[in-house]
């Protein structure tokens, strides 16, 4: 992304700046809180409250990915909507089942998918909400890789990562080793450094500051706390603002509330599935199982959600508007 050159959504909607400032503003208090509670990236013990916080954060962030029908044209035929709903649900169910069946293998696929999704989505959100010109070619992909890998891979390569993964699902830690995590961390930091340089060369000071705060979050804060903060108060909030503009033509408390409420049935359905599973299996007796099931379902839903958002991003880049 380069320096601001145009006004798109920004400038005439009262929640754009608060939405864009929410994530970066919260990171410093979260870092200070992590030090005060000794839940840093170097902590080997995972307090139960951090897992509880992650479950709640996942719940709050879930509705942003449950309103993908809003990216479709308003006059989409009912039969088309039904077919798309069946396809969407089937992809999600198959993906979640595969994750539960082969956690270690599928987790690596989820990571690649998530980095791409977060990176492209957040770069596009900054472009639309702040009126920034999107870079092309090598610079664009560096920004995407940095925006996606920093909040995902830095927490996962921290000293506390393996113990965190084991607390959620022991098999997840099988894909990690000290050698691999150290190399991945070095590559991510190198990509982030190059992205920072491009931001500064393009006079995009805000982009450089945002990326720097994400780096600090990933390097300092315990993995669950870091990811939950980013997912709920950064990624999900910005995507909700984009959908509010797409569906209602404005980014206000009312329009964003409508989008959030539109996604609540999905949250209620996921909660119902979790409760049903917990009552059917006596092994699911702790918050760790709640979090693992929640993550598996969320990751499963992310697969069709990613496809829908990719369509949404492409339409936005072409300047298409809903009919």
PETAZI-V230350 format. One record per residue. N is the residue number from 1. PSI is psi as a letter, one per 30 degrees, with the letter a starting at -180 (NA if undefined). OMEGA is omega in radians with two decimals (none if undefined). D_FIRST is the distance of its C-alpha to the first C-alpha in whole Angstrom. Layout:
n:psi:omega:d_first
N:PSI:OMEGA:D_FIRST
N:PSI:OMEGA:D_FIRST
//
This chain:
n:psi:omega:d_first
1:k:3.13:0
2:a:3.13:4
3:l:3.12:7
4:k:-3.13:9
5:f:-3.09:10
6:l:3.08:12
7:k:3.12:14
8:c:3.05:15
9:e:-3.04:16
10:l:2.97:16
11:f:-3.10:18
12:g:3.08:21
13:k:-2.90:22
14:f:-3.10:23
15:g:-3.08:22
16:e:-3.11:18
17:e:3.07:18
18:e:3.12:20
19:e:-3.11:19
20:f:-3.11:15
21:f:-3.03:17
22:e:-3.10:20
23:e:3.14:19
24:e:-3.12:18
25:e:-3.10:21
26:f:-2.99:23
27:e:3.14:22
28:e:3.07:24
29:e:3.13:27
30:e:3.10:27
31:e:3.12:27
32:e:3.12:30
33:e:-3.14:31
34:e:3.07:31
35:e:-3.09:33
36:e:-3.10:36
37:g:-3.14:36
38:h:3.05:36
39:i:-3.12:34
40:l:3.12:31
41:f:-3.13:30
42:g:-3.12:33
43:k:3.12:35
44:f:3.13:37
45:k:-3.11:39
46:j:3.14:37
47:k:-3.12:39
48:e:-3.09:39
49:f:3.12:37
50:e:3.09:34
51:e:3.09:35
52:e:3.11:36
53:e:-3.13:33
54:e:3.11:31
55:e:-3.13:33
56:e:3.14:33
57:e:3.07:29
58:e:3.14:29
59:e:-3.14:31
60:e:-3.11:29
61:f:-3.08:26
62:e:-3.09:28
63:f:-3.12:28
64:f:3.13:24
65:g:-3.10:25
66:g:-3.12:28
67:h:-3.07:27
68:f:3.07:25
69:f:-3.13:28
70:f:3.12:26
71:f:-3.13:24
72:l:3.08:27
73:k:-3.08:28
74:f:-3.08:31
75:g:3.09:34
76:k:-3.11:33
77:k:-3.11:37
78:e:-3.14:38
79:e:3.09:39
80:e:3.11:36
81:e:-3.14:35
82:e:3.12:37
83:e:3.14:37
84:e:3.13:33
85:e:3.13:34
86:e:3.12:37
87:e:-3.12:34
88:e:-3.11:32
89:e:-3.13:34
90:e:3.12:36
91:e:-3.13:33
92:e:-3.12:32
93:e:3.12:36
94:e:-3.13:36
95:e:3.13:33
96:e:3.12:34
97:e:3.13:37
98:e:3.13:36
99:e:3.12:34
100:f:-3.08:37
101:e:-3.11:39
102:i:-3.04:38
103:e:-3.04:35
104:e:-3.10:35
105:e:-3.07:34
106:f:-3.13:32
107:e:3.10:30
108:e:3.08:28
109:e:3.11:27
110:e:-3.14:26
111:e:3.13:24
112:e:-3.14:22
113:e:-3.08:22
114:e:3.12:20
115:e:3.12:18
116:e:-3.10:16
117:e:3.14:17
118:e:-3.10:15
119:e:-3.12:12
120:e:-3.12:12
121:e:-3.10:13
122:e:3.06:11
123:e:3.12:7
124:e:3.13:9
125:e:3.12:11
126:e:3.13:8
127:e:-3.07:7
128:e:-3.02:11
129:f:-3.12:13
130:f:-3.13:11
131:h:3.14:10
132:k:3.05:6
133:k:-3.13:6
134:k:3.09:4
135:l:3.11:5
136:l:3.06:8
137:b:-3.03:11
138:e:-3.12:11
139:e:3.14:8
140:e:-3.09:7
141:e:3.05:10
142:e:3.12:10
143:e:3.13:7
144:e:-3.13:10
145:e:3.13:13
146:e:-3.10:12
147:f:-3.13:11
148:e:-3.04:14
149:e:-3.10:17
150:e:-3.13:17
151:f:-3.12:18
152:e:-2.98:20
153:e:3.10:22
154:e:3.06:22
155:e:-3.08:24
156:f:3.11:26
157:g:3.11:27
158:l:3.12:28
159:f:-3.11:32
160:f:-2.98:33
161:e:-3.05:31
162:e:3.11:34
163:e:3.09:36
164:e:3.14:34
165:e:3.12:34
166:e:-3.14:37
167:f:3.12:38
168:e:-3.11:36
169:j:-3.05:37
170:e:-3.09:39
171:f:-3.14:38
172:e:-3.10:34
173:f:-3.10:35
174:f:-3.09:37
175:f:-3.03:33
176:k:3.02:33
177:l:-3.13:34
178:e:-3.13:34
179:e:-3.10:33
180:e:-3.09:30
181:e:3.11:29
182:e:3.13:29
183:e:3.12:27
184:e:-3.13:24
185:e:3.13:23
186:e:3.13:23
187:e:3.14:21
188:e:3.14:19
189:e:3.08:19
190:e:3.11:18
191:e:3.14:15
192:e:3.13:14
193:e:3.13:15
194:e:3.11:13
195:e:3.09:10
196:e:3.13:11
197:e:3.14:12
198:e:3.08:8
199:e:-3.10:7
200:e:3.10:10
201:e:3.11:10
202:g:3.13:8
203:g:3.09:10
204:i:-3.08:7
205:e:3.14:11
206:e:3.13:10
207:e:3.12:8
208:e:3.14:10
209:e:-3.14:13
210:e:-3.14:12
211:e:3.12:12
212:e:3.13:15
213:e:3.10:17
214:e:3.10:17
215:e:3.13:18
216:e:3.12:21
217:e:-3.10:22
218:e:-3.10:22
219:f:-2.98:24
220:e:-2.94:26
221:k:3.10:27
222:k:-3.00:29
223:e:-3.11:27
224:e:-3.13:29
225:e:3.14:28
226:e:-3.09:24
227:e:-3.13:24
228:e:3.12:25
229:e:-3.14:24
230:e:-3.04:20
231:e:-3.02:21
232:e:-2.97:23
233:f:3.12:21
234:d:-3.04:18
235:e:-3.07:17
236:e:-3.11:20
237:e:-3.13:20
238:e:3.12:16
239:e:3.09:18
240:e:3.11:21
241:e:3.11:19
242:e:3.14:18
243:e:3.11:21
244:e:3.10:23
245:e:-3.12:21
246:e:-3.05:22
247:e:-3.00:25
248:f:3.06:26
249:g:3.13:24
250:l:3.09:23
251:j:-3.12:22
252:l:3.09:25
253:e:-3.11:27
254:e:-3.08:29
255:e:3.11:27
256:e:3.08:25
257:e:3.12:29
258:e:3.12:30
259:e:-3.14:27
260:e:-3.14:28
261:e:3.11:32
262:f:-3.13:31
263:f:-3.10:30
264:e:3.11:33
265:e:3.11:36
266:e:3.10:34
267:e:3.13:34
268:e:3.14:37
269:e:3.12:38
270:e:3.12:36
271:e:3.14:38
272:e:3.11:41
273:e:3.13:41
274:e:3.14:40
275:e:3.13:43
276:e:3.13:45
277:e:-3.13:44
278:e:3.12:45
279:f:-3.10:49
280:f:-3.04:49
281:j:-3.09:49
282:f:3.14:50
283:f:-3.12:48
284:i:-2.98:45
285:g:-3.11:47
286:l:3.14:44
287:f:3.11:40
288:e:3.13:39
289:e:3.06:40
290:e:-3.10:38
291:e:-3.12:35
292:e:3.11:35
293:e:3.12:36
294:e:3.11:34
295:e:-3.13:31
296:e:3.14:33
297:e:3.13:33
298:e:3.11:29
299:e:3.09:28
300:e:3.12:30
301:f:-3.12:29
302:f:-3.11:25
303:e:3.09:26
304:e:3.10:27
305:e:3.12:24
306:e:3.13:21
307:e:-3.13:23
308:e:-3.13:23
309:e:3.08:19
310:e:3.08:18
311:e:3.13:20
312:e:3.13:19
313:e:-3.13:15
314:e:3.10:16
315:e:-3.14:18
316:e:-3.14:15
317:f:3.12:13
318:f:3.10:17
319:g:3.14:17
320:k:3.09:20
321:k:3.12:22
322:k:-3.14:25
323:NA:none:28
//
